[in-house]
Amino acid sequence: MGKLLIIIGIVFIVAGIIVMYSDKIPYLGKLPGDIRVERENFRFYFPMMTSIILSILISLILYFINRWKN
């Protein structure tokens, strides 16, 4: 249980750092395939391609950690 809490804490710290510095990371949230709708008093943004790329990166990192662990 303790290891799980530490891992969750590290994930939250990394996510917080990404959110804090996301405007300084080039192309993050501005990739082709990200959905952006802007109207007069309405704004909708869904970073689809950014989400897919981050998902692939996280999956690869977890895969290599699992391989290294076993």
N, C-alpha and C positions, 0 to 999 in steps of 0.2 A: 504494500500500500504506500509506503514511503517513497519508493522509487517512482511510482506512478505520479504522485504529487509533485516530485521534483521535475519529472519530464513535462507535466502539464504547466508548471511554472516557467520552465525554459521556453516552451512554445508561446506562452503569453508574453514573455519578455521580447522574444524575436518578433512576434506580431506587433507589439507596441513600437518597437524600433522601426519596423517597416512603415507603420502608419505615420510616425513622426517625420520620417525622412522620405516619404513617398513622392513628394513634389520635387525632390532633388535627384531621384532615380530616373534616368532618361527612359522614355517610351513606356513606363509603367502607367497603365491606364489610358494610353493613347495609341494602342495598336489597331491595325485594321481588323475589323470584326467586333470591336467594342461598340456597343449600342449607345447612342447619345441622341436624345430628342429634346430640343429646346424650343419652347413656344413663348408667348408673351409673358405669362405669369406661371409657367409650368416648366419644370426641368426634370428629365428622367435620364439616368445614366446606369448602364449595366455593363461592366467590363468582362464580357464573355471570353475573348481571346486571352486576356490577362489571367483570368481564372483558370483556363485550360492549361496555360503554360506553367503557372504556379503549381497546379495540381500534378503535372508531370514531374516538375522538379522535386516536389515534396515526396512523390512516390519513389523516384530514383534514390533520393537520400535515404528514405526508410528502407528501401531494398538493400542498399549497400551496407547500412548499419546492421540489418538482419543477417546478411551474408558474413559480415565481419564478426558478429557476435557468435554465430554457430561455427 
